[in-house]
Amino acid sequence: MQKIDFEPKNIIVRMPNWIGDIVMATPVLTDIKAKYPNSALTVMCRSPICEILQYDEDIDELYCFTKQSTKFFERRKETKNIISRLKQGEYDLGILLTNSFSSAWWFWQGGVKNIIGYDCNLRNILLSYPIKKSENHEKEHQVVFYKKLLAPLGIEVSDTFPRLHMSDKELNNAKTLLYQRGYKEGRPLIGINPTASFGPAKCWPKERFREITQKLIEEKNCYVVCFGDVSSVDLVKEICWGLSDKVINLAGVTSICELVSVIQLCDVLLTNDSGPMHIAAAVKTPLIALFGSTNRHKTGPYKHGKVIQKNVDCSPCYLKVCPIDFRCMKRIAVEEVLHAITDALEKKNV
């Protein structure tokens, strides 16, 4: 593989578009800054999820851009603005953590020199250093998949972990939010994320989330805080409806930084395969991750937390909706999950 034989002064990294993928890509930023401590590092990320990186000490400049419109003329104007912004940056190294043709086109049109990215989606001609995906890339963790893009820089796959930084102000605001919702300090706080993007096949049944919430507040004397985005407000409301005031429903009301901060304050997080799962791993909150239709070895929490996944023939299927009996998730029993949470609490308090 051809190696870059100069020291770049102005680097730009195009981050992925989903929260979980952004978190899994953060070790790349650590490794780049360790290799080139005197180089300026700009990180390009879609708004508003770019806010999750605003306190990252390895980033010299955070370039946030909005998701492109579906309307032709608006999209054309937005693309022109992005390309103009890239030209102004005069970047001598660009690293694409996205696989889309459009992201490579933006870098190429924007005059970014020495573009590194995976050779896919007909964009090979736009890349200075196209990298072939390894034959077993579907079996390697996504963190490793991102790190392999640094090979032209002479950076080997490292032991760095995903990480997120929040300010003291954000953490204090999150504490205030919990206190306003009735949380009493000193009691265990269990976070529950019953949703996931892509489809319901990734989600443990809502009835079981409700049942374990009841057991946590009644048998374990815990407080439970439930998360979810705007699209999942009704589902989370069904889980929380009629339960004790020890259940705090934050679905659809938290900013990204508030979400990260509250997860950091939790004693344990119970979650499906989702962005909040990767957030918990990055801030080192003990977590229990429930897997069904997806591959724990590729997108599971990176070397942190406990994964519960049943060995069924049809998993991972990567389908949005289960076409049969949803055996992968239904075989995960409430008592097994409760035991895992209890064990995580005991280990945390040792």
Steps between C-alpha positions, in 0.01 A plus 500: 500500500628846408586708806479875547859628527434852630363652817159657435430838655127529445293182536127451454306189603148436372315324782216247454135607508364299794568555871621147566735508201634840602583365844671194350705731276642714784812282547604607149517859623714395796741310277530782245575758769757270662677462164477869404474705822598823326254467212161671497217246512160597360209260545208520258174366643131537432294732720357471764677177596834677461431648846609170650858592403505865606709438813749262339850624582657337192289712263631840398192591295156341479334560164127427530284484189130431457347193339438572137154587375306272268412804285734532201579872509540511879724193487710658225546817707595299811755297302651820360535641852669183628747493211577871551562439871737212422695715254546766766649240735791417265526148644805295406355175637142373501373179659154370411334285765189494282470272198273717285591631157375848596744539790794416273363736234481785751862448606621476140305805386606687813867462417585269789834339423602142584152355554485167684189281492366154431484403134123459452197655333688590179711767667846350444598773251432769762727345765874556526538194722215254436495218753353159430270357764644187658331172412382456859384858557150382587651307792727776633379767737402833347760675717771290334344560158540876550852470639621311194448817296807643672735245342632743232612725787707220648261476797444139605169385650534624857349418839324835533137493610194703403460800730280801548564819695237710675559822690436532874219739412326237285530240777365741762210590272422130461499455879260793532273349235485171692436673834219705343341176383507354852826305520635461857879488515646189658258257338614288202410660167434259214478635149275319253511554125218290351535629144743476210525648153453286188201299622321304776695179428784650707274559801409283798118494538359806673302281741826359633653844540192597703523184711868548583436866580240389755738249654782752526290755688308252716756229576830686468390846624653666193411808305456443127554761229367416153646645181372533146487741207194692383380209286492267801311723744180294483682168546690624806178648641338155478791348691487764775122552523354449849829405664659654807640853511838327515471468122628807314395533137744709293393377158506780246609771744880472521761663282789281385729637770231448765459141382874433529519668840202314650635169372833585662317553831318165483624207707401256224347534153272234352473545125442353158770523232492878460680831523444528878668160536818636342472819705493294821806304390685823419428661839561167678152461646437131580260370238289205400448482123228281347573373148277316256500584130846660490859380544647558846852434369475788250288762673491393864635721780876512448671297774258625766179379659305177474322383187205261518427327170339163436647255253225460241551386140352811339706755692649735395250565221526883484128528422292792619205283596510134599302294243453201732476465881762748627677217681832684532353759737217304658749243632660771714314466830423781743660313790824453305519872427412590860778273625747667263403849623523390863844349436619821329379707797678277748827518306473878475457533876787267593 
